[in-house]
Amino acid sequence: MKENDLKLAPEKTEVIILSGRQKLTWLAVKDDNSEPKCN
């Protein structure tokens, strides 16, 4: 569901980052092809 959320609302990625940096890495790797919004 997180992958869909990112595709629907990339802004949610920031919320996830604030919630947990570990998740940011996971999302960054998955979203690396779409929009690398990591460090």
Buried (B, 14 or more C-beta within 10 A) or exposed (E): EBEEBBEEEBEEBEEBBEEEEEBBEEBBEEBEEEEEBBE
